[in-house]
Amino acid sequence: MNNIHRLFTLAIAWVFFMLGVTLAYYKQFTADPPEHYAIHHRALNYTDKDCYTKCDVELIVFGKILENE
């Protein structure tokens, strides 16, 4: 009876562990992205405006001028 009780306890512990991992992954994948992602995407998708140049926006957001263009 002792071995069955120990196996049952381990099975319950494993089920609750997997439930916790599943809930953590669900919360992580359904969460909103961090704010700096939105700022970076806005800078990368920035259209030409009269007030700032593309280089100014890159300097403000990234701290350097990107070399990809």
C-alpha angles and dihedrals in degrees: 000000000000093000092048091049091050092048091049091050092050091048092052091047090050092050093051091045091053090046090054093048091048092050092048092052091046092052092047095049095044095046122107114260117257117274095247090062089061091048092050092048092049090052093048092048094042113139122217110278132175096236100056134022122223089254091054092053092048091050092050096046105031102022092235140054112264117234098209096099 
